[in-house]
């Protein structure tokens, strides 16, 4: 990952005040014992509404990978205790979503906040004499 992309990701996580520990603890939580595969029917996997390519990135790098973007968005959701539908035109279960839409004011304000944080990171205070 190049330095510029790292700056973007760090800035976004700073904006969100992201706490990675809760995400890690959920993924490392003990899993309940499962039945052998022959007795357990798998439900069909729903198609993910999250695209593999992104067409409306205005603050984040346009070449960001899907895992990087997902990590940032999950950071926002966990930290702000909001669902994706708070900023995106989407159902709570994400069965329907239009992530490219700029319809919601919360999405616009979040972009402004991210831009402000990124701009302040570029300005370094002068050293005291």
N, C-alpha and C positions, 0 to 999 in steps of 0.2 A: 504494500500500500504506500503510495507516495506521500510526501510531507503535506502537500496541500489538502489531499483528501482527509488525512488524519486531523488536520486543523478543523475542517468542516465537521467531522464526526464529533470531535471533542467539543466544539462550540455548540452543536445541537444538544449533546448530552448535558452540557453546562446549562443551557437554556431550560431543558426539561428537569434538571436536577436529578438525572436518572440514577436510580439505585439498582444496580445489577444483582445484588444479593437476593432479593425476592424472586427474581426470574430464575436464578441458578438454583435456589432452594426448591422451587416448584419442580424443576426438571430433575432434581436429584432426590425427590421425595420417594419413599419406598412404594413400589408398585404392588397392588394386590395380586395374590396368586392367581394365575390364569389356568383355565382348563386346557387339556391337550387340544391341539388344533383340530382334531377330527370331531370333537364334540362342540366346538365353538364356531358358530356361523358368523362370518364377517359381513357387516352391513356395507352397502356400496359407498365408496368414498365420494363425497360431494366435490364438484369442481370448484377450485379456489377462484374467487373473484379478483384476486390480486394478480395483476398482469406480470409478465416476465420482463417487459420493457416499459419504460415510463416516458410519457409525452408532455407532461406539464410541470416539470421540475423548474422552479424559479430561483430557489435559494440553494438547495443541495446540488452537488455536482451532477451534471447530466449523464455521466458515465458510471454512476453509483451502481453497485451490484444489488440484486434483490435481497440477499441476506443482510447487507449493510443497511439498506433502507428499512427492512423489517425490524432490525435491532433498534434503530432510531425511533421508529413509530411505536414499537412496544415500550420503549423508554418513556415516551410521552404518555401513553395510556396508563402505565403503572404509576408514574410519578404524579400525574394530574388526576388520577382516579377517574378517568373519563373513557368512554368507549370510542371507537373509531368514528362512529356517527356523530360525535360532538363537533368534529371539524369537517368530516367528509359526508357527502350525500350517500348514505348507506343504511341498510337495516342493521339492527343490533347484532344479528347473527351473521352478518356479511354475506347472506345468500344473494343479495342484490347490492351492487355498489357502483358508483360513478366517481372514482378517485380523481379523475381529471377535472371535475367540476369545481369552479371557484364560487359557487352559489353562497356558501356559508361565510358569514362575517368572521367567525372564529378561525377559519383557515387563513383568511387574509391577515388577521391580527397576529397570528402565530408566525407567519412569514415576516411580518414587520419586526417582531421581537427577535427572531433569529438573525435578521439583517443587522439590527442594532447591536446585538451581542458580538457578531462577527466584526463589525466596524470598530467596536471598542477594544477588541483583542488586537487589532492592528496598531492602535495608538499605544505607545509605550511611554510611561512617565519618565520625565527627565530625572537623572540621578542628582541627589543632593550634593552640594559642594563639600 
